[in-house]
Amino acid sequence: MAQSRQLKPVTLRLHMTRTKQRQALVPLRAAASRELALIVGYQAMALINRDLAQAFTPCEEEAERRLTQFRRAES
């Protein structure tokens, strides 16, 4: 049986000025903002799709029922 070992985390210390830290974080903030906007958009679309499916399911069922009746009458 294979033994698993936990690796010790690597500690890296680096001195950066606050200005450089802020400059380094700006693209990350923009990327995170874009990701968040996408997530919110997909959540909104999921709700819209659910509502559309609920609204049109009875229509689709009726159309399928009528089509089935028509095909049976044709046979």
C-alpha positions as CSV (number, residue, x, y, z in Angstrom):
1,M,0.0,0.0,0.0
2,A,1.3,3.4,-1.0
3,Q,2.1,5.8,1.8
4,S,1.1,9.4,1.4
5,R,3.3,12.1,2.9
6,Q,2.2,15.6,3.5
7,L,4.6,18.1,2.0
8,K,5.7,21.1,4.0
9,P,4.5,24.4,2.6
10,V,7.2,26.5,1.0
11,T,7.7,29.8,2.6
12,L,8.8,32.6,0.4
13,R,9.4,36.1,1.7
14,L,9.6,38.9,-0.7
15,H,9.7,42.6,0.0
16,M,7.5,44.8,-2.3
17,T,6.5,48.4,-1.9
18,R,2.9,49.1,-1.5
19,T,2.8,50.8,-4.9
20,K,4.1,47.7,-6.6
21,Q,1.7,45.5,-4.7
22,R,-1.2,47.7,-5.9
23,Q,0.0,47.6,-9.4
24,A,0.3,43.8,-9.3
25,L,-3.2,43.4,-8.0
26,V,-5.0,45.7,-10.5
27,P,-5.2,43.0,-13.3
28,L,-6.3,40.4,-10.8
29,R,-9.1,42.6,-9.6
30,A,-10.2,43.3,-13.2
31,A,-10.1,39.6,-14.0
32,A,-12.0,38.7,-10.9
33,S,-14.6,41.4,-11.7
34,R,-15.1,40.0,-15.2
35,E,-15.5,36.5,-13.8
36,L,-18.0,37.7,-11.2
37,A,-20.0,39.5,-14.0
38,L,-20.1,36.3,-16.0
39,I,-21.3,34.3,-13.0
40,V,-24.0,36.8,-12.3
41,G,-25.0,36.8,-15.9
42,Y,-25.2,33.0,-16.1
43,Q,-27.3,32.9,-12.9
44,A,-29.7,35.4,-14.4
45,M,-29.9,33.5,-17.6
46,A,-30.6,30.3,-15.6
47,L,-33.6,32.0,-14.0
48,I,-34.9,33.3,-17.3
49,N,-34.5,29.8,-19.0
50,R,-36.4,28.2,-16.1
51,D,-39.2,30.7,-16.5
52,L,-39.3,30.2,-20.3
53,A,-39.4,26.4,-19.9
54,Q,-42.2,26.6,-17.4
55,A,-44.2,28.9,-19.7
56,F,-43.7,26.9,-22.9
57,T,-43.9,23.4,-21.6
58,P,-47.7,23.3,-21.7
59,C,-47.7,24.6,-25.3
60,E,-45.1,22.0,-26.3
61,E,-47.1,19.2,-24.6
62,E,-50.3,20.3,-26.4
63,A,-48.5,20.5,-29.8
64,E,-47.0,17.0,-29.2
65,R,-50.4,15.7,-28.3
66,R,-52.1,17.1,-31.4
67,L,-49.3,15.9,-33.6
68,T,-49.6,12.4,-32.2
69,Q,-53.4,12.5,-32.8
70,F,-52.8,13.7,-36.4
71,R,-50.3,10.9,-37.1
72,R,-52.7,8.3,-35.6
73,A,-55.5,9.6,-37.8
74,E,-53.3,9.4,-40.9
75,S,-52.4,5.8,-40.3
